[in-house]
Amino acid sequence: MGNLTFGRDVNLHQIDLSKPNEYRDLILMIAASYSNCTNLPMFGYGAKTSKQSTKPAAIFPVSRSVRNPFTPNDQETIEIRYQTILEQIEMTLPVNLNPLLLFFK
């Protein structure tokens, strides 16, 4: 659903931290359940990660580093990384979850 609404005011991936965002809330809730971990691997999917991309990336690290996909597990850092990645990518279709599920399997 998030990639089907591209307007800034209607996108489910809201960049503005003062506005509600169910995706951000879910990420923070999951991070809180792993509060004993200092760093978490965080990935996105279904977006063009650069202007030269012709197809959406099936999976990409939110840290923007394949060598270090970890993000410090504190709310402020997670919110900043989430906001930053949304500013840097272009959400697009189709979204293919198979590579993401295979990666975590």
Biopython code that builds the backbone (N, CA, C, O; Angstrom):
import numpy as np
from Bio.PDB.StructureBuilder import StructureBuilder

atoms = [
    (1, "MET", "N", (0.815, -1.191, 0.000)),
    (1, "MET", "CA", (0.000, 0.000, 0.000)),
    (1, "MET", "C", (0.864, 1.263, 0.000)),
    (1, "MET", "O", (0.517, 2.253, -0.644)),
    (2, "GLY", "N", (1.982, 1.229, 0.719)),
    (2, "GLY", "CA", (2.821, 2.418, 0.831)),
    (2, "GLY", "C", (3.358, 2.894, -0.502)),
    (2, "GLY", "O", (3.476, 4.099, -0.724)),
    (3, "ASN", "N", (3.685, 1.973, -1.394)),
    (3, "ASN", "CA", (4.238, 2.360, -2.687)),
    (3, "ASN", "C", (3.165, 2.739, -3.697)),
    (3, "ASN", "O", (3.490, 3.161, -4.807)),
    (4, "LEU", "N", (1.908, 2.600, -3.341)),
    (4, "LEU", "CA", (0.828, 2.951, -4.253)),
    (4, "LEU", "C", (0.396, 4.405, -4.104)),
    (4, "LEU", "O", (-0.375, 4.904, -4.924)),
    (5, "THR", "N", (0.872, 5.081, -3.089)),
    (5, "THR", "CA", (0.496, 6.476, -2.842)),
    (5, "THR", "C", (1.753, 7.320, -2.848)),
    (5, "THR", "O", (2.511, 7.315, -1.878)),
    (6, "PHE", "N", (1.982, 8.043, -3.929)),
    (6, "PHE", "CA", (3.252, 8.733, -4.100)),
    (6, "PHE", "C", (3.250, 10.189, -3.650)),
    (6, "PHE", "O", (4.328, 10.752, -3.461)),
    (7, "GLY", "N", (2.097, 10.827, -3.471)),
    (7, "GLY", "CA", (2.073, 12.223, -3.058)),
    (7, "GLY", "C", (2.627, 12.410, -1.668)),
    (7, "GLY", "O", (2.416, 11.559, -0.804)),
    (8, "ARG", "N", (3.329, 13.498, -1.428)),
    (8, "ARG", "CA", (3.931, 13.741, -0.117)),
    (8, "ARG", "C", (2.899, 13.740, 1.002)),
    (8, "ARG", "O", (3.199, 13.288, 2.107)),
    (9, "ASP", "N", (1.699, 14.232, 0.746)),
    (9, "ASP", "CA", (0.703, 14.342, 1.800)),
    (9, "ASP", "C", (-0.102, 13.065, 2.009)),
    (9, "ASP", "O", (-0.794, 12.943, 3.020)),
    (10, "VAL", "N", (-0.031, 12.116, 1.089)),
    (10, "VAL", "CA", (-0.830, 10.907, 1.230)),
    (10, "VAL", "C", (0.005, 9.634, 1.350)),
    (10, "VAL", "O", (-0.552, 8.568, 1.613)),
    (11, "ASN", "N", (1.303, 9.712, 1.168)),
    (11, "ASN", "CA", (2.149, 8.524, 1.225)),
    (11, "ASN", "C", (2.147, 7.953, 2.641)),
    (11, "ASN", "O", (2.261, 8.690, 3.620)),
    (12, "LEU", "N", (2.017, 6.636, 2.734)),
    (12, "LEU", "CA", (2.021, 5.989, 4.040)),
    (12, "LEU", "C", (3.386, 6.049, 4.711)),
    (12, "LEU", "O", (3.483, 5.894, 5.929)),
    (13, "HIS", "N", (4.439, 6.271, 3.936)),
    (13, "HIS", "CA", (5.787, 6.465, 4.493)),
    (13, "HIS", "C", (5.989, 7.960, 4.703)),
    (13, "HIS", "O", (6.705, 8.601, 3.934)),
    (14, "GLN", "N", (5.381, 8.507, 5.711)),
    (14, "GLN", "CA", (5.425, 9.941, 5.976)),
    (14, "GLN", "C", (6.812, 10.351, 6.471)),
    (14, "GLN", "O", (7.307, 9.804, 7.457)),
    (15, "ILE", "N", (7.434, 11.306, 5.792)),
    (15, "ILE", "CA", (8.770, 11.772, 6.173)),
    (15, "ILE", "C", (8.715, 12.675, 7.397)),
    (15, "ILE", "O", (9.600, 12.616, 8.251)),
    (16, "ASP", "N", (7.703, 13.495, 7.486)),
    (16, "ASP", "CA", (7.563, 14.459, 8.590)),
    (16, "ASP", "C", (7.392, 13.709, 9.911)),
    (16, "ASP", "O", (6.393, 13.018, 10.110)),
    (17, "LEU", "N", (8.372, 13.846, 10.816)),
    (17, "LEU", "CA", (8.341, 13.129, 12.094)),
    (17, "LEU", "C", (7.199, 13.567, 13.001)),
    (17, "LEU", "O", (6.854, 12.851, 13.941)),
    (18, "SER", "N", (6.605, 14.730, 12.738)),
    (18, "SER", "CA", (5.509, 15.202, 13.580)),
    (18, "SER", "C", (4.161, 14.629, 13.140)),
    (18, "SER", "O", (3.162, 14.794, 13.840)),
    (19, "LYS", "N", (4.125, 13.955, 11.984)),
    (19, "LYS", "CA", (2.878, 13.376, 11.477)),
    (19, "LYS", "C", (2.856, 11.871, 11.738)),
    (19, "LYS", "O", (3.908, 11.235, 11.815)),
    (20, "PRO", "N", (1.650, 11.301, 11.875)),
    (20, "PRO", "CA", (1.550, 9.852, 12.118)),
    (20, "PRO", "C", (2.138, 9.034, 10.970)),
    (20, "PRO", "O", (2.052, 9.421, 9.805)),
    (21, "ASN", "N", (2.731, 7.907, 11.320)),
    (21, "ASN", "CA", (3.320, 7.016, 10.336)),
    (21, "ASN", "C", (3.327, 5.611, 10.924)),
    (21, "ASN", "O", (4.113, 5.317, 11.825)),
    (22, "GLU", "N", (2.460, 4.748, 10.423)),
    (22, "GLU", "CA", (2.352, 3.397, 10.964)),
    (22, "GLU", "C", (3.602, 2.562, 10.704)),
    (22, "GLU", "O", (3.948, 1.706, 11.518)),
    (23, "TYR", "N", (4.275, 2.793, 9.599)),
    (23, "TYR", "CA", (5.516, 2.073, 9.315)),
    (23, "TYR", "C", (6.588, 2.429, 10.351)),
    (23, "TYR", "O", (7.222, 1.544, 10.925)),
    (24, "ARG", "N", (6.783, 3.713, 10.582)),
    (24, "ARG", "CA", (7.775, 4.149, 11.570)),
    (24, "ARG", "C", (7.418, 3.612, 12.950)),
    (24, "ARG", "O", (8.296, 3.161, 13.686)),
    (25, "ASP", "N", (6.131, 3.657, 13.306)),
    (25, "ASP", "CA", (5.700, 3.150, 14.608)),
    (25, "ASP", "C", (6.008, 1.661, 14.749)),
    (25, "ASP", "O", (6.446, 1.213, 15.808)),
    (26, "LEU", "N", (5.781, 0.898, 13.687)),
    (26, "LEU", "CA", (6.057, -0.539, 13.720)),
    (26, "LEU", "C", (7.556, -0.797, 13.854)),
    (26, "LEU", "O", (7.970, -1.655, 14.634)),
    (27, "ILE", "N", (8.365, -0.065, 13.105)),
    (27, "ILE", "CA", (9.819, -0.218, 13.200)),
    (27, "ILE", "C", (10.286, 0.055, 14.624)),
    (27, "ILE", "O", (11.095, -0.697, 15.167)),
    (28, "LEU", "N", (9.779, 1.128, 15.231)),
    (28, "LEU", "CA", (10.172, 1.482, 16.598)),
    (28, "LEU", "C", (9.687, 0.444, 17.610)),
    (28, "LEU", "O", (10.376, 0.162, 18.590)),
    (29, "MET", "N", (8.502, -0.123, 17.373)),
    (29, "MET", "CA", (7.978, -1.148, 18.266)),
    (29, "MET", "C", (8.843, -2.413, 18.191)),
    (29, "MET", "O", (9.153, -3.018, 19.217)),
    (30, "ILE", "N", (9.226, -2.806, 16.980)),
    (30, "ILE", "CA", (10.091, -3.972, 16.826)),
    (30, "ILE", "C", (11.449, -3.703, 17.471)),
    (30, "ILE", "O", (11.988, -4.561, 18.169)),
    (31, "ALA", "N", (12.000, -2.515, 17.237)),
    (31, "ALA", "CA", (13.293, -2.165, 17.837)),
    (31, "ALA", "C", (13.218, -2.211, 19.359)),
    (31, "ALA", "O", (14.155, -2.674, 20.010)),
    (32, "ALA", "N", (12.122, -1.741, 19.929)),
    (32, "ALA", "CA", (11.959, -1.750, 21.387)),
    (32, "ALA", "C", (11.926, -3.181, 21.929)),
    (32, "ALA", "O", (12.401, -3.439, 23.035)),
    (33, "SER", "N", (11.369, -4.102, 21.154)),
    (33, "SER", "CA", (11.327, -5.488, 21.619)),
    (33, "SER", "C", (12.711, -6.139, 21.589)),
    (33, "SER", "O", (12.921, -7.183, 22.206)),
    (34, "TYR", "N", (13.655, -5.520, 20.870)),
    (34, "TYR", "CA", (15.045, -5.975, 20.847)),
    (34, "TYR", "C", (15.946, -4.966, 21.570)),
    (34, "TYR", "O", (17.080, -4.727, 21.156)),
    (35, "SER", "N", (15.435, -4.391, 22.637)),
    (35, "SER", "CA", (16.185, -3.343, 23.347)),
    (35, "SER", "C", (17.512, -3.841, 23.911)),
    (35, "SER", "O", (18.393, -3.037, 24.213)),
    (36, "ASN", "N", (17.667, -5.161, 24.059)),
    (36, "ASN", "CA", (18.938, -5.708, 24.546)),
    (36, "ASN", "C", (20.010, -5.730, 23.458)),
    (36, "ASN", "O", (21.177, -5.991, 23.751)),
    (37, "CYS", "N", (19.631, -5.460, 22.207)),
    (37, "CYS", "CA", (20.585, -5.409, 21.093)),
    (37, "CYS", "C", (20.964, -3.959, 20.826)),
    (37, "CYS", "O", (20.091, -3.103, 20.679)),
    (38, "THR", "N", (22.247, -3.685, 20.762)),
    (38, "THR", "CA", (22.680, -2.296, 20.553)),
    (38, "THR", "C", (22.574, -1.848, 19.101)),
    (38, "THR", "O", (22.439, -0.655, 18.832)),
    (39, "ASN", "N", (22.633, -2.790, 18.162)),
    (39, "ASN", "CA", (22.520, -2.478, 16.733)),
    (39, "ASN", "C", (21.581, -3.472, 16.075)),
    (39, "ASN", "O", (21.557, -4.651, 16.426)),
    (40, "LEU", "N", (20.807, -2.978, 15.115)),
    (40, "LEU", "CA", (19.862, -3.836, 14.404)),
    (40, "LEU", "C", (20.105, -3.734, 12.903)),
    (40, "LEU", "O", (20.343, -2.643, 12.386)),
    (41, "PRO", "N", (20.047, -4.876, 12.194)),
    (41, "PRO", "CA", (20.099, -4.802, 10.735)),
    (41, "PRO", "C", (18.733, -4.324, 10.241)),
    (41, "PRO", "O", (17.704, -4.903, 10.587)),
    (42, "MET", "N", (18.730, -3.274, 9.438)),
    (42, "MET", "CA", (17.471, -2.726, 8.930)),
    (42, "MET", "C", (17.536, -2.662, 7.414)),
    (42, "MET", "O", (18.509, -2.178, 6.838)),
    (43, "PHE", "N", (16.476, -3.162, 6.775)),
    (43, "PHE", "CA", (16.420, -3.222, 5.324)),
    (43, "PHE", "C", (15.111, -2.646, 4.803)),
    (43, "PHE", "O", (14.079, -2.682, 5.473)),
    (44, "GLY", "N", (15.186, -2.120, 3.600)),
    (44, "GLY", "CA", (14.006, -1.674, 2.886)),
    (44, "GLY", "C", (13.863, -2.511, 1.637)),
    (44, "GLY", "O", (14.733, -3.321, 1.317)),
    (45, "TYR", "N", (12.774, -2.315, 0.937)),
    (45, "TYR", "CA", (12.543, -3.077, -0.291)),
    (45, "TYR", "C", (11.598, -2.303, -1.198)),
    (45, "TYR", "O", (10.851, -1.438, -0.742)),
    (46, "GLY", "N", (11.639, -2.622, -2.477)),
    (46, "GLY", "CA", (10.705, -2.054, -3.441)),
    (46, "GLY", "C", (10.910, -0.588, -3.736)),
    (46, "GLY", "O", (9.947, 0.179, -3.775)),
    (47, "ALA", "N", (12.169, -0.181, -3.948)),
    (47, "ALA", "CA", (12.436, 1.223, -4.267)),
    (47, "ALA", "C", (13.674, 1.330, -5.147)),
    (47, "ALA", "O", (14.570, 0.488, -5.093)),
    (48, "LYS", "N", (13.703, 2.364, -5.942)),
    (48, "LYS", "CA", (14.914, 2.678, -6.699)),
    (48, "LYS", "C", (15.831, 3.422, -5.744)),
    (48, "LYS", "O", (15.452, 4.437, -5.160)),
    (49, "THR", "N", (17.046, 2.901, -5.595)),
    (49, "THR", "CA", (17.953, 3.457, -4.595)),
    (49, "THR", "C", (18.897, 4.516, -5.149)),
    (49, "THR", "O", (19.654, 5.128, -4.396)),
    (50, "SER", "N", (18.856, 4.735, -6.462)),
    (50, "SER", "CA", (19.636, 5.816, -7.059)),
    (50, "SER", "C", (18.919, 6.303, -8.314)),
    (50, "SER", "O", (18.041, 5.626, -8.848)),
    (51, "LYS", "N", (19.304, 7.471, -8.764)),
    (51, "LYS", "CA", (18.679, 8.053, -9.960)),
    (51, "LYS", "C", (18.973, 7.224, -11.206)),
    (51, "LYS", "O", (18.221, 7.273, -12.179)),
    (52, "GLN", "N", (20.074, 6.457, -11.178)),
    (52, "GLN", "CA", (20.450, 5.634, -12.325)),
    (52, "GLN", "C", (19.730, 4.284, -12.341)),
    (52, "GLN", "O", (19.805, 3.561, -13.334)),
    (53, "SER", "N", (19.045, 3.941, -11.271)),
    (53, "SER", "CA", (18.347, 2.652, -11.197)),
    (53, "SER", "C", (17.233, 2.579, -12.229)),
    (53, "SER", "O", (16.455, 3.520, -12.393)),
    (54, "THR", "N", (17.169, 1.459, -12.915)),
    (54, "THR", "CA", (16.072, 1.254, -13.861)),
    (54, "THR", "C", (14.983, 0.367, -13.275)),
    (54, "THR", "O", (13.845, 0.381, -13.742)),
    (55, "LYS", "N", (15.337, -0.411, -12.243)),
    (55, "LYS", "CA", (14.382, -1.298, -11.584)),
    (55, "LYS", "C", (14.452, -1.080, -10.077)),
    (55, "LYS", "O", (15.475, -0.633, -9.558)),
    (56, "PRO", "N", (13.365, -1.393, -9.374)),
    (56, "PRO", "CA", (13.417, -1.281, -7.916)),
    (56, "PRO", "C", (14.347, -2.343, -7.315)),
    (56, "PRO", "O", (14.442, -3.462, -7.819)),
    (57, "ALA", "N", (15.017, -1.971, -6.247)),
    (57, "ALA", "CA", (15.854, -2.927, -5.526)),
    (57, "ALA", "C", (14.945, -3.844, -4.718)),
    (57, "ALA", "O", (14.029, -3.380, -4.039)),
    (58, "ALA", "N", (15.199, -5.132, -4.796)),
    (58, "ALA", "CA", (14.406, -6.087, -4.038)),
    (58, "ALA", "C", (14.646, -5.917, -2.543)),
    (58, "ALA", "O", (13.733, -6.088, -1.735)),
    (59, "ILE", "N", (15.887, -5.576, -2.178)),
    (59, "ILE", "CA", (16.251, -5.377, -0.774)),
    (59, "ILE", "C", (17.447, -4.435, -0.728)),
    (59, "ILE", "O", (18.344, -4.525, -1.567)),
    (60, "PHE", "N", (17.462, -3.530, 0.252)),
    (60, "PHE", "CA", (18.595, -2.624, 0.414)),
    (60, "PHE", "C", (18.719, -2.242, 1.883)),
    (60, "PHE", "O", (17.710, -2.144, 2.582)),
    (61, "PRO", "N", (19.947, -2.023, 2.362)),
    (61, "PRO", "CA", (20.136, -1.643, 3.760)),
    (61, "PRO", "C", (19.739, -0.181, 3.985)),
    (61, "PRO", "O", (20.089, 0.696, 3.195)),
    (62, "VAL", "N", (19.022, 0.061, 5.045)),
    (62, "VAL", "CA", (18.613, 1.423, 5.393)),
    (62, "VAL", "C", (19.837, 2.273, 5.717)),
    (62, "VAL", "O", (19.804, 3.493, 5.562)),
    (63, "SER", "N", (20.913, 1.639, 6.165)),
    (63, "SER", "CA", (22.152, 2.354, 6.480)),
    (63, "SER", "C", (22.858, 2.849, 5.220)),
    (63, "SER", "O", (23.772, 3.670, 5.299)),
    (64, "ARG", "N", (22.435, 2.351, 4.059)),
    (64, "ARG", "CA", (23.033, 2.643, 2.752)),
    (64, "ARG", "C", (24.406, 1.994, 2.603)),
    (64, "ARG", "O", (25.151, 2.338, 1.685)),
    (65, "SER", "N", (24.751, 1.065, 3.486)),
    (65, "SER", "CA", (26.031, 0.374, 3.419)),
    (65, "SER", "C", (25.802, -1.136, 3.421)),
    (65, "SER", "O", (25.335, -1.698, 4.412)),
    (66, "VAL", "N", (26.133, -1.786, 2.306)),
    (66, "VAL", "CA", (25.984, -3.236, 2.221)),
    (66, "VAL", "C", (26.926, -3.921, 3.206)),
    (66, "VAL", "O", (26.601, -4.974, 3.754)),
    (67, "ARG", "N", (28.080, -3.327, 3.427)),
    (67, "ARG", "CA", (29.061, -3.905, 4.352)),
    (67, "ARG", "C", (28.658, -3.764, 5.809)),
    (67, "ARG", "O", (29.096, -4.544, 6.654)),
    (68, "ASN", "N", (27.821, -2.768, 6.112)),
    (68, "ASN", "CA", (27.366, -2.571, 7.483)),
    (68, "ASN", "C", (25.894, -2.163, 7.479)),
    (68, "ASN", "O", (25.577, -0.973, 7.509)),
    (69, "PRO", "N", (24.988, -3.157, 7.442)),
    (69, "PRO", "CA", (23.562, -2.851, 7.385)),
    (69, "PRO", "C", (22.947, -2.521, 8.747)),
    (69, "PRO", "O", (21.727, -2.420, 8.871)),
    (70, "PHE", "N", (23.796, -2.353, 9.768)),
    (70, "PHE", "CA", (23.285, -2.143, 11.124)),
    (70, "PHE", "C", (23.009, -0.675, 11.426)),
    (70, "PHE", "O", (23.684, 0.228, 10.931)),
    (71, "THR", "N", (21.992, -0.474, 12.256)),
    (71, "THR", "CA", (21.609, 0.847, 12.731)),
    (71, "THR", "C", (21.598, 0.791, 14.252)),
    (71, "THR", "O", (21.063, -0.157, 14.826)),
    (72, "PRO", "N", (22.182, 1.796, 14.921)),
    (72, "PRO", "CA", (22.109, 1.805, 16.385)),
    (72, "PRO", "C", (20.652, 1.752, 16.845)),
    (72, "PRO", "O", (19.787, 2.436, 16.299)),
    (73, "ASN", "N", (20.406, 0.938, 17.845)),
    (73, "ASN", "CA", (19.044, 0.720, 18.320)),
    (73, "ASN", "C", (18.636, 1.769, 19.354)),
    (73, "ASN", "O", (18.480, 1.469, 20.537)),
    (74, "ASP", "N", (18.471, 2.985, 18.890)),
    (74, "ASP", "CA", (17.876, 4.020, 19.725)),
    (74, "ASP", "C", (16.881, 4.791, 18.866)),
    (74, "ASP", "O", (17.094, 4.975, 17.668)),
    (75, "GLN", "N", (15.811, 5.230, 19.476)),
    (75, "GLN", "CA", (14.685, 5.798, 18.742)),
    (75, "GLN", "C", (15.093, 6.950, 17.840)),
    (75, "GLN", "O", (14.674, 6.999, 16.684)),
    (76, "GLU", "N", (15.897, 7.875, 18.336)),
    (76, "GLU", "CA", (16.271, 9.048, 17.536)),
    (76, "GLU", "C", (17.046, 8.643, 16.277)),
    (76, "GLU", "O", (16.764, 9.144, 15.189)),
    (77, "THR", "N", (18.014, 7.745, 16.422)),
    (77, "THR", "CA", (18.810, 7.309, 15.270)),
    (77, "THR", "C", (17.944, 6.576, 14.254)),
    (77, "THR", "O", (18.075, 6.796, 13.050)),
    (78, "ILE", "N", (17.066, 5.714, 14.731)),
    (78, "ILE", "CA", (16.183, 4.979, 13.822)),
    (78, "ILE", "C", (15.284, 5.950, 13.063)),
    (78, "ILE", "O", (15.115, 5.808, 11.852)),
    (79, "GLU", "N", (14.712, 6.923, 13.744)),
    (79, "GLU", "CA", (13.852, 7.900, 13.077)),
    (79, "GLU", "C", (14.622, 8.712, 12.040)),
    (79, "GLU", "O", (14.106, 8.979, 10.954)),
    (80, "ILE", "N", (15.841, 9.104, 12.362)),
    (80, "ILE", "CA", (16.663, 9.881, 11.420)),
    (80, "ILE", "C", (17.025, 9.032, 10.206)),
    (80, "ILE", "O", (16.929, 9.502, 9.072)),
    (81, "ARG", "N", (17.443, 7.777, 10.433)),
    (81, "ARG", "CA", (17.795, 6.897, 9.310)),
    (81, "ARG", "C", (16.583, 6.649, 8.411)),
    (81, "ARG", "O", (16.700, 6.651, 7.185)),
    (82, "TYR", "N", (15.430, 6.438, 9.023)),
    (82, "TYR", "CA", (14.203, 6.201, 8.258)),
    (82, "TYR", "C", (13.861, 7.434, 7.425)),
    (82, "TYR", "O", (13.553, 7.320, 6.238)),
    (83, "GLN", "N", (13.915, 8.592, 8.037)),
    (83, "GLN", "CA", (13.618, 9.837, 7.320)),
    (83, "GLN", "C", (14.620, 10.064, 6.199)),
    (83, "GLN", "O", (14.229, 10.436, 5.093)),
    (84, "THR", "N", (15.897, 9.848, 6.461)),
    (84, "THR", "CA", (16.952, 10.061, 5.471)),
    (84, "THR", "C", (16.779, 9.134, 4.273)),
    (84, "THR", "O", (16.883, 9.570, 3.126)),
    (85, "ILE", "N", (16.516, 7.855, 4.538)),
    (85, "ILE", "CA", (16.391, 6.915, 3.424)),
    (85, "ILE", "C", (15.176, 7.256, 2.562)),
    (85, "ILE", "O", (15.223, 7.106, 1.341)),
    (86, "LEU", "N", (14.096, 7.709, 3.181)),
    (86, "LEU", "CA", (12.912, 8.087, 2.398)),
    (86, "LEU", "C", (13.197, 9.273, 1.487)),
    (86, "LEU", "O", (12.610, 9.390, 0.412)),
    (87, "GLU", "N", (14.089, 10.144, 1.911)),
    (87, "GLU", "CA", (14.455, 11.299, 1.083)),
    (87, "GLU", "C", (15.371, 10.894, -0.075)),
    (87, "GLU", "O", (15.446, 11.604, -1.078)),
    (88, "GLN", "N", (16.065, 9.766, 0.052)),
    (88, "GLN", "CA", (17.061, 9.360, -0.929)),
    (88, "GLN", "C", (16.568, 8.349, -1.960)),
    (88, "GLN", "O", (17.215, 8.153, -2.988)),
    (89, "ILE", "N", (15.435, 7.707, -1.699)),
    (89, "ILE", "CA", (14.957, 6.663, -2.605)),
    (89, "ILE", "C", (13.718, 7.123, -3.365)),
    (89, "ILE", "O", (13.101, 8.136, -3.034)),
    (90, "GLU", "N", (13.374, 6.356, -4.386)),
    (90, "GLU", "CA", (12.135, 6.585, -5.126)),
    (90, "GLU", "C", (11.299, 5.312, -5.017)),
    (90, "GLU", "O", (11.646, 4.284, -5.599)),
    (91, "MET", "N", (10.202, 5.385, -4.273)),
    (91, "MET", "CA", (9.330, 4.216, -4.148)),
    (91, "MET", "C", (8.689, 3.946, -5.496)),
    (91, "MET", "O", (8.280, 4.868, -6.201)),
    (92, "THR", "N", (8.608, 2.674, -5.841)),
    (92, "THR", "CA", (8.104, 2.306, -7.154)),
    (92, "THR", "C", (7.471, 0.922, -7.111)),
    (92, "THR", "O", (7.517, 0.234, -6.091)),
    (93, "LEU", "N", (6.905, 0.545, -8.183)),
    (93, "LEU", "CA", (6.295, -0.773, -8.332)),
    (93, "LEU", "C", (6.960, -1.492, -9.494)),
    (93, "LEU", "O", (7.472, -0.804, -10.378)),
    (94, "PRO", "N", (6.994, -2.789, -9.566)),
    (94, "PRO", "CA", (6.371, -3.719, -8.635)),
    (94, "PRO", "C", (7.255, -3.969, -7.420)),
    (94, "PRO", "O", (8.474, -3.810, -7.485)),
    (95, "VAL", "N", (6.643, -4.354, -6.332)),
    (95, "VAL", "CA", (7.359, -4.740, -5.126)),
    (95, "VAL", "C", (7.401, -6.263, -5.107)),
    (95, "VAL", "O", (6.359, -6.918, -5.103)),
    (96, "ASN", "N", (8.598, -6.819, -5.094)),
    (96, "ASN", "CA", (8.794, -8.263, -5.094)),
    (96, "ASN", "C", (9.372, -8.660, -3.739)),
    (96, "ASN", "O", (10.534, -8.373, -3.451)),
    (97, "LEU", "N", (8.571, -9.316, -2.913)),
    (97, "LEU", "CA", (9.009, -9.694, -1.572)),
    (97, "LEU", "C", (9.800, -10.997, -1.530)),
    (97, "LEU", "O", (10.430, -11.288, -0.513)),
    (98, "ASN", "N", (9.787, -11.780, -2.585)),
    (98, "ASN", "CA", (10.481, -13.069, -2.571)),
    (98, "ASN", "C", (11.966, -12.956, -2.211)),
    (98, "ASN", "O", (12.421, -13.708, -1.349)),
    (99, "PRO", "N", (12.753, -12.048, -2.828)),
    (99, "PRO", "CA", (14.161, -11.951, -2.439)),
    (99, "PRO", "C", (14.356, -11.565, -0.975)),
    (99, "PRO", "O", (15.287, -12.043, -0.327)),
    (100, "LEU", "N", (13.503, -10.721, -0.463)),
    (100, "LEU", "CA", (13.589, -10.306, 0.944)),
    (100, "LEU", "C", (13.318, -11.503, 1.855)),
    (100, "LEU", "O", (14.058, -11.734, 2.812)),
    (101, "LEU", "N", (12.280, -12.252, 1.567)),
    (101, "LEU", "CA", (11.949, -13.424, 2.392)),
    (101, "LEU", "C", (13.021, -14.499, 2.299)),
    (101, "LEU", "O", (13.343, -15.136, 3.301)),
    (102, "LEU", "N", (13.576, -14.709, 1.116)),
    (102, "LEU", "CA", (14.667, -15.678, 0.960)),
    (102, "LEU", "C", (15.908, -15.250, 1.726)),
    (102, "LEU", "O", (16.598, -16.085, 2.310)),
    (103, "PHE", "N", (16.192, -13.968, 1.727)),
    (103, "PHE", "CA", (17.357, -13.440, 2.446)),
    (103, "PHE", "C", (17.239, -13.746, 3.936)),
    (103, "PHE", "O", (18.200, -14.203, 4.555)),
    (104, "PHE", "N", (16.073, -13.496, 4.510)),
    (104, "PHE", "CA", (15.897, -13.718, 5.946)),
    (104, "PHE", "C", (15.670, -15.179, 6.300)),
    (104, "PHE", "O", (15.860, -15.577, 7.450)),
    (105, "LYS", "N", (15.273, -15.967, 5.337)),
    (105, "LYS", "CA", (15.095, -17.397, 5.573)),
    (105, "LYS", "C", (16.445, -18.037, 5.826)),
    (105, "LYS", "O", (16.524, -19.245, 6.050)),
]
sb = StructureBuilder()
sb.init_structure("model")
sb.init_model(0)
sb.init_chain("A")
sb.init_seg("    ")
for serial, (resi, resn, name, xyz) in enumerate(atoms, 1):
    if name == "N":
        sb.init_residue(resn, " ", resi, " ")
    sb.init_atom(name, np.array(xyz, "f"), 0.0, 1.0, " ", f" {name:<3s}", serial, name[0])
structure = sb.get_structure()
